[in-house]
């Protein structure tokens, strides 16, 4: 891999993502009620733009750190219908999935229990080498990964190995809410001889 530590102009992170959605009301409900984001704005008419597109802006809780919005939605009723069943790969969607991080394991588990109580379908539950994750999908078929990150010292020794690690877990019943956070593999750098 290239060493970017001395390169000028390296990005600091992804600022926001804009998604086309078929129905703003359905998508708003998903991102606020299911995922838990807060709506922070809406595109309004002004003299040079009397008929703006139906566009709304949403933010995660950044614990006092500024970020104006994380996701924006633009209504586009001409989008094709989503696939009947969500799949991680092979669907005709431009966006594979969007990962939303929770600040704590406890907050993540509380969101999973909340979703299960409301009948949200768990498409995939998996312990990755760097996150523990739940995959659901929005009304447009976009995959949404809800996760909490494992401590950096678990995965930083060999990020590639951590990225390739996955243990599938149950997606229904009380077993879907069990999280083993104590017995996780630690990915160490390979020793060179």
N, C-alpha and C positions, 0 to 999 in steps of 0.2 A: 504494500500500500504506500501511497505517496505521503510524505511528511509535510503537512500543511502548517506546521507551527511557525515557520518563517515567512509564509505567503501573505501578501497584503490582501485585504478585502475578503476575508473568509466569513461566510454568514454565521450568525450567532444562533440561529434556530428558525423554525417555521413560525411565521407570525400569525397567519390565518389561512383558512381554506374556504372557498366559495363553492357551494353546491347548487346545481339546478335541481329544482323539485317540481313535481306535478301539481301539488296542492299545498298551498302555504299553511292552511289551517291544520291539516294532518301532520305536516312536517314540524310545525311549531309545537304541537302537542308532544310529538316524539322527543324533540331536543330539549324541551323544558320539563315535561312530566316524567318521561322514561329515563333520559340521560341525566337530567338535573342541571342543565345550563340555564343561565339567566338572559332574557332578552334585554339588550342594552340600547337598541336603536332601530330605526326604520327609515328607509329612504323616503324623503318628502319632496313634494313639488316645490319648485322655485322658478323665477322668471325665465331662466335659460333652459329649464327642464320641467315644463308644465305637466307632463304625463310620465313620471318616472316608472320604471319597472317595480313590481311588488318585490321589494328586497328588505330583509330583516337581518339584524346582527345579534350574535349571541356570545356570551363569555363564560368561561370557567371561573372558579374562585382561585385567584392567584395569590392569596394570603398577603395582600398589601402591595404586591409587585404589579406595576402597571402593564396592562395589555388591554387595548381598547376593545378588541373582539377576537375570538378564536375561530368562529365559524359564521359565515353569512349564507343565507338562503335566498335564491332568486326563483320566483315562480315561473315555470315554463310548462303550461298544460300540454304542450305538444310532445313531451317526452314519451317514449314507449313505455308500455306496462312493464313492471318488474318481473323477473322470472318467478314462476310459481313457488319454487323452493330455493332457499338461499344455499349457496355453496361457496367455499373459500376460493375455489378455482374453477375456471371454465364457464363463467356466466358472461353474457354480453353487456357488461357494464364497464365504463372507463375507470371507475374507482373500485379497487378491490376492497379496501376497508379503511376506516378512520379510527385511530387509537386514541382513547380518552383516558388519561391517567387520574387516579384518585390519590390524594395525599397520604392516606394511611390504609393499612390492611383492614382495619375496623370499619372505616368509611366505605371501602369497596364491598366488604361482606354485607354491610347494612343495605347498600344499593342492590346487591344480588337478591337478598331476602325480600326487599320491597318489590322488585320486578317479579319474582316468583309468586308472591302474594297476588299480584295483579294479572297473572296469567301470561306474562311476556315469554315467548318461546326462546329458550336457550338453544341456540344452534350448535354451539361448541364450547366446551369448558376444557381448558388446557393449562397445565403448568409448563411454561417455557423456562429456559435457562436464566432469563433475566426478568421475567414477569410472571404473574399468575393472572389468567385472562378468562373473560367470558365474551363470546361473540354472539351478537344479536343482529337484527337488520332493521333499517328504517323503512318507512312506507314506500320509498323509491327503489328498494332492493339493495341499497348500499350497505355493506357490512360495517358494523360498529363494534370495535373491541373496547371493552371496559377492563381496565387493568390496574394493578398496583405493582410498582417496581420492587424487585428484591434489592438488598443492599449491594452497592457497587462492588464490594470485595468478593461477592459471589460470582460475578460474570466478567469483570474487567481483565482477568488473567488470560482469557481466551474467548473473546467476544464471538468469534466464528463458531466455536463449539457450543456456546450458550445459545446462539441464534438457531442452531440446528437441533437443539434438544427440545423435545415436546412429549409430555405425558398426557394422554387424553383421560378425561374424568367424566363422571355421569352428568347428564344435562337435565335430569328430572328428579323430583323428590328431595328429601332431606340430604341425600348424598351429594347433590349438586351445590350445596352450601358448605361442605366441609373443605377446609383449606389447611394443608400440611405446610406450615411455614418454618418448622423447626428442622426437618430432615430434608434439606435441599442440597443438590450437588453443588460443589464449588469448582469452577472452571479455572484451572491453573495453566500458565504458559507452558508450552512443551519445552522440555529440556533439550538443549543441543549438545551433542557429544563431540 
